[in-house]
Amino acid sequence: MPHAEPVIIGLYLLVLAAVSLGLSRGRHVAADYLAGRHDMPTWAICLSIVATETSTLTIVSVPGVAYGGGMVFVGLGLGYLVGRIAVARVLLPLYMRGGPQGSLASAYQYLGLRFGRDMQRLAAGAFLLTRLLAEGVRLFASTLPICALLAAAHLPAGRMPVLIGLTALTALYTAIGGLRAVVWSDSIQFGVYAAGAAFCVALLLPRDAAGSLDMTSLHAAWLAGRFALFQRGGAILTSPYAPVTAIVGGAIMSMASHGTDQLMVQRVLAARSLRAAQAAMIGSAIVVTLLFGLLSAVGVLLWLRHGGASPAALGLPSPDALFPAFIARDLPPALAGLLIAGIVSATMGSLASALNAMTASTLSDLLPTRLTRRSGAVALSRAITAAWAVMLVVTASCFSATGQSVVIFGLSIAGYSYGALLGAFLLGLLVRGARQRDAVAAFLGTLAIMTALILGVHPGGHAIAFPWLVPIGVAASLAIGGACRLRPDPIPTDQPTERPTP
């Protein structure tokens, strides 16, 4: 079939639109619109979490990392599992104390109940700002491989049209269907790119002349360290995939990203029960580790296919270009169209989740409660979704017009705020007498410390491995908050005083 890729991509987008329209019926209450009526299946929430944390950059980068350094993302996934077990056991019960119908609408409402409304708004503001920055960067960075793949699929397009088109379509089905549409479309999107990656693994497996699996080639990859789960010999603080770094740092990083980020918490709050939410959270760690294994296997098999040649020797600019080049050059048109649709869907899935979470946090944490209970609250939610979509396009355009160093800065600052967020939650849980002013001081102080690291203040002149950034932020937050707690309360000044005698 000539030019099958555009047909497959178009059909895929039509299916997504149909799903969102079908799930939009009856969505008239803002609480249901943003919480999925608290009756989403566990498996769908699990897949939605994985689709939310997976972007186009993940799909093209993990094979590139495996090509050059082994299956280290699988080792990092083991740390994620430890962290999400902790989230399921410690944080989720706080959010769902009153059962599904009585659960919090936002992760930051806990900070409001524990410390006060000002702390809730501060945390929500940090989430919204960093999420705007991170998603803008991710949207901008994802357009490059998407444009290249679309050109290979006989659909040439510039970055700005792709950026605006993807955002508009995603905002449309997100605004129409609310969280339910996002969760179901996430599940479809995950299935598309996971199935495509599995097919690539089957296609790339080395075969001998008789058609049997070539174990000699796989053994050669094993001896070359391409199946290693961790990096050996590197310094713990500077090697991101050392065993201790991946497991301990990855666990704490996952506690922050999946326990305090509204982007992830919103999904589990749509579960039917606490037990279902816990199962979805822990299951997501298992599924994402399996996905990392699948994508890493693609990278290892590409290494065998190319005889270990460097990307430059293959005429490619970087390891990230290996998988897209294979899709464009070597796959049958129908399968290439499926995978391109999957890669496009990865960007749409993370973008839809961000738009819905930002809308929920805006309504729950920043606006007066009475606005969410009005009959027009759903219309307000849709307007807020549209506004955030426009701001994301503007943000992505600004990064496009600036430079790569600013892109790296944007990606970094979004991750560095996790330490302050998780530190605030742990301060409320572990330091019984901590007050709102202690939490605010710790939060702002931690952001200042992490910003210094972003700007290049590196101990010993070496960049700290990214899994350690969140633990450093948590330690700073607890230290600052604990020190502030030692300050005595101010002496009340409103005590009655004796009137002077005339």
BELWO-V172357 format. One record per residue. N is the residue number from 1. SS is DSSP state (~ for helix, > for strand, _ for the rest). D_FIRST is the distance of its C-alpha to the first C-alpha in whole Angstrom. Layout:
n:N ss:SS d_first:D_FIRST
n:N ss:SS d_first:D_FIRST
This chain:
n:1 ss:_ d_first:0
n:2 ss:_ d_first:4
n:3 ss:_ d_first:6
n:4 ss:~ d_first:6
n:5 ss:~ d_first:9
n:6 ss:~ d_first:11
n:7 ss:~ d_first:10
n:8 ss:~ d_first:11
n:9 ss:~ d_first:14
n:10 ss:~ d_first:15
n:11 ss:~ d_first:15
n:12 ss:~ d_first:17
n:13 ss:~ d_first:20
n:14 ss:~ d_first:20
n:15 ss:~ d_first:21
n:16 ss:~ d_first:23
n:17 ss:~ d_first:25
n:18 ss:~ d_first:25
n:19 ss:~ d_first:27
n:20 ss:~ d_first:29
n:21 ss:~ d_first:30
n:22 ss:~ d_first:31
n:23 ss:~ d_first:33
n:24 ss:_ d_first:35
n:25 ss:_ d_first:37
n:26 ss:_ d_first:41
n:27 ss:_ d_first:41
n:28 ss:_ d_first:44
n:29 ss:_ d_first:46
n:30 ss:~ d_first:46
n:31 ss:~ d_first:47
n:32 ss:~ d_first:44
n:33 ss:~ d_first:42
n:34 ss:~ d_first:42
n:35 ss:~ d_first:43
n:36 ss:~ d_first:40
n:37 ss:~ d_first:43
n:38 ss:~ d_first:44
n:39 ss:_ d_first:42
n:40 ss:> d_first:39
n:41 ss:_ d_first:38
n:42 ss:~ d_first:39
n:43 ss:~ d_first:36
n:44 ss:~ d_first:34
n:45 ss:~ d_first:37
n:46 ss:~ d_first:36
n:47 ss:~ d_first:32
n:48 ss:~ d_first:33
n:49 ss:~ d_first:36
n:50 ss:~ d_first:33
n:51 ss:~ d_first:30
n:52 ss:~ d_first:33
n:53 ss:~ d_first:34
n:54 ss:_ d_first:31
n:55 ss:_ d_first:30
n:56 ss:~ d_first:27
n:57 ss:~ d_first:30
n:58 ss:~ d_first:30
n:59 ss:~ d_first:27
n:60 ss:~ d_first:27
n:61 ss:~ d_first:30
n:62 ss:~ d_first:31
n:63 ss:~ d_first:29
n:64 ss:~ d_first:31
n:65 ss:~ d_first:34
n:66 ss:~ d_first:34
n:67 ss:~ d_first:32
n:68 ss:~ d_first:36
n:69 ss:~ d_first:38
n:70 ss:_ d_first:37
n:71 ss:_ d_first:36
n:72 ss:~ d_first:39
n:73 ss:~ d_first:37
n:74 ss:~ d_first:38
n:75 ss:~ d_first:41
n:76 ss:~ d_first:41
n:77 ss:~ d_first:40
n:78 ss:~ d_first:43
n:79 ss:~ d_first:45
n:80 ss:~ d_first:43
n:81 ss:~ d_first:44
n:82 ss:~ d_first:47
n:83 ss:~ d_first:47
n:84 ss:~ d_first:45
n:85 ss:~ d_first:48
n:86 ss:~ d_first:50
n:87 ss:~ d_first:49
n:88 ss:~ d_first:48
n:89 ss:~ d_first:52
n:90 ss:~ d_first:54
n:91 ss:~ d_first:52
n:92 ss:~ d_first:50
n:93 ss:~ d_first:53
n:94 ss:~ d_first:55
n:95 ss:~ d_first:52
n:96 ss:_ d_first:52
n:97 ss:_ d_first:56
n:98 ss:_ d_first:56
n:99 ss:_ d_first:53
n:100 ss:~ d_first:49
n:101 ss:~ d_first:51
n:102 ss:~ d_first:54
n:103 ss:_ d_first:51
n:104 ss:_ d_first:51
n:105 ss:_ d_first:49
n:106 ss:_ d_first:49
n:107 ss:_ d_first:49
n:108 ss:_ d_first:52
n:109 ss:~ d_first:54
n:110 ss:~ d_first:55
n:111 ss:~ d_first:57
n:112 ss:~ d_first:58
n:113 ss:~ d_first:60
n:114 ss:~ d_first:61
n:115 ss:_ d_first:62
n:116 ss:_ d_first:62
n:117 ss:~ d_first:60
n:118 ss:~ d_first:60
n:119 ss:~ d_first:58
n:120 ss:~ d_first:56
n:121 ss:~ d_first:55
n:122 ss:~ d_first:55
n:123 ss:~ d_first:53
n:124 ss:~ d_first:50
n:125 ss:~ d_first:51
n:126 ss:~ d_first:50
n:127 ss:~ d_first:47
n:128 ss:~ d_first:45
n:129 ss:~ d_first:46
n:130 ss:~ d_first:45
n:131 ss:~ d_first:42
n:132 ss:~ d_first:41
n:133 ss:~ d_first:41
n:134 ss:~ d_first:39
n:135 ss:~ d_first:36
n:136 ss:~ d_first:37
n:137 ss:~ d_first:36
n:138 ss:~ d_first:34
n:139 ss:~ d_first:32
n:140 ss:~ d_first:32
n:141 ss:~ d_first:32
n:142 ss:~ d_first:28
n:143 ss:~ d_first:27
n:144 ss:~ d_first:27
n:145 ss:~ d_first:24
n:146 ss:~ d_first:22
n:147 ss:~ d_first:22
n:148 ss:~ d_first:21
n:149 ss:~ d_first:18
n:150 ss:~ d_first:17
n:151 ss:~ d_first:18
n:152 ss:~ d_first:15
n:153 ss:_ d_first:13
n:154 ss:_ d_first:13
n:155 ss:_ d_first:16
n:156 ss:_ d_first:19
n:157 ss:_ d_first:22
n:158 ss:_ d_first:26
n:159 ss:~ d_first:28
n:160 ss:~ d_first:30
n:161 ss:~ d_first:27
n:162 ss:~ d_first:25
n:163 ss:~ d_first:29
n:164 ss:~ d_first:30
n:165 ss:~ d_first:26
n:166 ss:~ d_first:26
n:167 ss:~ d_first:30
n:168 ss:~ d_first:30
n:169 ss:~ d_first:27
n:170 ss:~ d_first:29
n:171 ss:~ d_first:32
n:172 ss:~ d_first:31
n:173 ss:~ d_first:30
n:174 ss:~ d_first:33
n:175 ss:~ d_first:36
n:176 ss:~ d_first:35
n:177 ss:~ d_first:34
n:178 ss:~ d_first:37
n:179 ss:~ d_first:37
n:180 ss:~ d_first:35
n:181 ss:~ d_first:32
n:182 ss:~ d_first:32
n:183 ss:~ d_first:33
n:184 ss:~ d_first:30
n:185 ss:~ d_first:28
n:186 ss:~ d_first:29
n:187 ss:~ d_first:28
n:188 ss:~ d_first:25
n:189 ss:~ d_first:24
n:190 ss:~ d_first:26
n:191 ss:~ d_first:24
n:192 ss:~ d_first:21
n:193 ss:~ d_first:22
n:194 ss:~ d_first:24
n:195 ss:~ d_first:21
n:196 ss:~ d_first:19
n:197 ss:~ d_first:22
n:198 ss:~ d_first:23
n:199 ss:~ d_first:20
n:200 ss:~ d_first:20
n:201 ss:~ d_first:24
n:202 ss:~ d_first:23
n:203 ss:~ d_first:20
n:204 ss:~ d_first:23
n:205 ss:_ d_first:26
n:206 ss:_ d_first:28
n:207 ss:> d_first:28
n:208 ss:_ d_first:30
n:209 ss:_ d_first:30
n:210 ss:_ d_first:30
n:211 ss:_ d_first:28
n:212 ss:_ d_first:30
n:213 ss:> d_first:31
n:214 ss:_ d_first:32
n:215 ss:~ d_first:35
n:216 ss:~ d_first:37
n:217 ss:~ d_first:34
n:218 ss:~ d_first:35
n:219 ss:~ d_first:38
n:220 ss:~ d_first:38
n:221 ss:~ d_first:36
n:222 ss:~ d_first:39
n:223 ss:~ d_first:42
n:224 ss:_ d_first:40
n:225 ss:_ d_first:41
n:226 ss:_ d_first:37
n:227 ss:_ d_first:38
n:228 ss:_ d_first:41
n:229 ss:_ d_first:41
n:230 ss:_ d_first:44
n:231 ss:_ d_first:45
n:232 ss:_ d_first:48
n:233 ss:_ d_first:51
n:234 ss:_ d_first:50
n:235 ss:_ d_first:53
n:236 ss:_ d_first:52
n:237 ss:_ d_first:53
n:238 ss:_ d_first:50
n:239 ss:_ d_first:48
n:240 ss:_ d_first:45
n:241 ss:_ d_first:44
n:242 ss:_ d_first:47
n:243 ss:~ d_first:48
n:244 ss:~ d_first:51
n:245 ss:~ d_first:49
n:246 ss:~ d_first:46
n:247 ss:~ d_first:47
n:248 ss:~ d_first:50
n:249 ss:~ d_first:49
n:250 ss:~ d_first:45
n:251 ss:~ d_first:47
n:252 ss:~ d_first:49
n:253 ss:~ d_first:46
n:254 ss:~ d_first:44
n:255 ss:~ d_first:48
n:256 ss:~ d_first:47
n:257 ss:~ d_first:44
n:258 ss:~ d_first:43
n:259 ss:~ d_first:47
n:260 ss:_ d_first:48
n:261 ss:_ d_first:45
n:262 ss:~ d_first:44
n:263 ss:~ d_first:40
n:264 ss:~ d_first:41
n:265 ss:~ d_first:44
n:266 ss:~ d_first:42
n:267 ss:~ d_first:40
n:268 ss:~ d_first:42
n:269 ss:_ d_first:45
n:270 ss:_ d_first:42
n:271 ss:> d_first:43
n:272 ss:_ d_first:45
n:273 ss:_ d_first:48
n:274 ss:~ d_first:49
n:275 ss:~ d_first:48
n:276 ss:~ d_first:45
n:277 ss:~ d_first:44
n:278 ss:~ d_first:46
n:279 ss:~ d_first:43
n:280 ss:~ d_first:40
n:281 ss:~ d_first:42
n:282 ss:~ d_first:43
n:283 ss:~ d_first:39
n:284 ss:~ d_first:37
n:285 ss:~ d_first:39
n:286 ss:~ d_first:38
n:287 ss:~ d_first:34
n:288 ss:~ d_first:34
n:289 ss:~ d_first:36
n:290 ss:~ d_first:33
n:291 ss:~ d_first:30
n:292 ss:~ d_first:32
n:293 ss:~ d_first:32
n:294 ss:~ d_first:29
n:295 ss:~ d_first:28
n:296 ss:~ d_first:31
n:297 ss:~ d_first:30
n:298 ss:~ d_first:26
n:299 ss:~ d_first:29
n:300 ss:~ d_first:31
n:301 ss:~ d_first:28
n:302 ss:~ d_first:27
n:303 ss:~ d_first:30
n:304 ss:~ d_first:30
n:305 ss:~ d_first:27
n:306 ss:_ d_first:29
n:307 ss:_ d_first:32
n:308 ss:_ d_first:34
n:309 ss:_ d_first:33
n:310 ss:_ d_first:34
n:311 ss:_ d_first:31
n:312 ss:_ d_first:33
n:313 ss:_ d_first:33
n:314 ss:_ d_first:29
n:315 ss:_ d_first:29
n:316 ss:_ d_first:29
n:317 ss:_ d_first:31
n:318 ss:_ d_first:32
n:319 ss:_ d_first:31
n:320 ss:_ d_first:29
n:321 ss:~ d_first:26
n:322 ss:~ d_first:26
n:323 ss:~ d_first:23
n:324 ss:~ d_first:21
n:325 ss:~ d_first:21
n:326 ss:~ d_first:20
n:327 ss:~ d_first:17
n:328 ss:~ d_first:16
n:329 ss:~ d_first:16
n:330 ss:~ d_first:16
n:331 ss:_ d_first:14
n:332 ss:_ d_first:10
n:333 ss:~ d_first:8
n:334 ss:~ d_first:8
n:335 ss:~ d_first:12
n:336 ss:~ d_first:13
n:337 ss:~ d_first:12
n:338 ss:~ d_first:14
n:339 ss:~ d_first:17
n:340 ss:~ d_first:17
n:341 ss:~ d_first:17
n:342 ss:~ d_first:20
n:343 ss:~ d_first:22
n:344 ss:~ d_first:22
n:345 ss:~ d_first:23
n:346 ss:~ d_first:26
n:347 ss:~ d_first:27
n:348 ss:~ d_first:27
n:349 ss:~ d_first:29
n:350 ss:~ d_first:32
n:351 ss:~ d_first:32
n:352 ss:~ d_first:32
n:353 ss:~ d_first:35
n:354 ss:~ d_first:37
n:355 ss:~ d_first:37
n:356 ss:~ d_first:38
n:357 ss:~ d_first:41
n:358 ss:~ d_first:42
n:359 ss:~ d_first:43
n:360 ss:~ d_first:44
n:361 ss:~ d_first:47
n:362 ss:~ d_first:47
n:363 ss:~ d_first:49
n:364 ss:~ d_first:50
n:365 ss:~ d_first:52
n:366 ss:~ d_first:53
n:367 ss:_ d_first:53
n:368 ss:_ d_first:56
n:369 ss:~ d_first:55
n:370 ss:~ d_first:56
n:371 ss:~ d_first:53
n:372 ss:~ d_first:51
n:373 ss:_ d_first:53
n:374 ss:_ d_first:53
n:375 ss:_ d_first:51
n:376 ss:_ d_first:49
n:377 ss:~ d_first:48
n:378 ss:~ d_first:44
n:379 ss:~ d_first:44
n:380 ss:~ d_first:46
n:381 ss:~ d_first:43
n:382 ss:~ d_first:40
n:383 ss:~ d_first:42
n:384 ss:~ d_first:43
n:385 ss:~ d_first:39
n:386 ss:~ d_first:38
n:387 ss:~ d_first:41
n:388 ss:~ d_first:40
n:389 ss:~ d_first:36
n:390 ss:~ d_first:38
n:391 ss:~ d_first:40
n:392 ss:~ d_first:37
n:393 ss:~ d_first:35
n:394 ss:~ d_first:39
n:395 ss:~ d_first:39
n:396 ss:~ d_first:36
n:397 ss:~ d_first:37
n:398 ss:~ d_first:40
n:399 ss:~ d_first:39
n:400 ss:~ d_first:36
n:401 ss:~ d_first:39
n:402 ss:_ d_first:41
n:403 ss:_ d_first:41
n:404 ss:~ d_first:40
n:405 ss:~ d_first:43
n:406 ss:~ d_first:43
n:407 ss:~ d_first:40
n:408 ss:~ d_first:41
n:409 ss:~ d_first:45
n:410 ss:~ d_first:43
n:411 ss:~ d_first:41
n:412 ss:~ d_first:44
n:413 ss:~ d_first:46
n:414 ss:~ d_first:44
n:415 ss:~ d_first:44
n:416 ss:~ d_first:48
n:417 ss:~ d_first:49
n:418 ss:~ d_first:48
n:419 ss:~ d_first:52
n:420 ss:~ d_first:54
n:421 ss:~ d_first:52
n:422 ss:~ d_first:52
n:423 ss:~ d_first:56
n:424 ss:~ d_first:57
n:425 ss:~ d_first:56
n:426 ss:~ d_first:58
n:427 ss:~ d_first:61
n:428 ss:~ d_first:61
n:429 ss:~ d_first:60
n:430 ss:~ d_first:63
n:431 ss:_ d_first:65
n:432 ss:_ d_first:67
n:433 ss:_ d_first:69
n:434 ss:_ d_first:67
n:435 ss:_ d_first:67
n:436 ss:~ d_first:64
n:437 ss:~ d_first:66
n:438 ss:~ d_first:65
n:439 ss:~ d_first:62
n:440 ss:~ d_first:61
n:441 ss:~ d_first:63
n:442 ss:~ d_first:61
n:443 ss:~ d_first:58
n:444 ss:~ d_first:58
n:445 ss:~ d_first:60
n:446 ss:~ d_first:57
n:447 ss:~ d_first:55
n:448 ss:~ d_first:57
n:449 ss:~ d_first:57
n:450 ss:~ d_first:53
n:451 ss:~ d_first:53
n:452 ss:~ d_first:55
n:453 ss:~ d_first:53
n:454 ss:~ d_first:50
n:455 ss:_ d_first:52
n:456 ss:_ d_first:53
n:457 ss:_ d_first:56
n:458 ss:_ d_first:55
n:459 ss:~ d_first:58
n:460 ss:~ d_first:59
n:461 ss:~ d_first:56
n:462 ss:_ d_first:53
n:463 ss:_ d_first:50
n:464 ss:_ d_first:51
n:465 ss:_ d_first:48
n:466 ss:_ d_first:46
n:467 ss:~ d_first:46
n:468 ss:~ d_first:50
n:469 ss:~ d_first:50
n:470 ss:~ d_first:50
n:471 ss:~ d_first:53
n:472 ss:~ d_first:55
n:473 ss:~ d_first:54
n:474 ss:~ d_first:55
n:475 ss:~ d_first:58
n:476 ss:~ d_first:59
n:477 ss:~ d_first:59
n:478 ss:~ d_first:61
n:479 ss:~ d_first:64
n:480 ss:~ d_first:64
n:481 ss:~ d_first:64
n:482 ss:~ d_first:67
n:483 ss:~ d_first:69
n:484 ss:~ d_first:69
n:485 ss:~ d_first:70
n:486 ss:_ d_first:73
n:487 ss:_ d_first:74
n:488 ss:_ d_first:77
n:489 ss:_ d_first:76
n:490 ss:_ d_first:78
n:491 ss:_ d_first:81
n:492 ss:_ d_first:81
n:493 ss:_ d_first:82
n:494 ss:_ d_first:83
n:495 ss:_ d_first:86
n:496 ss:_ d_first:89
n:497 ss:_ d_first:92
n:498 ss:_ d_first:95
n:499 ss:_ d_first:97
n:500 ss:_ d_first:99
n:501 ss:_ d_first:103
n:502 ss:_ d_first:104
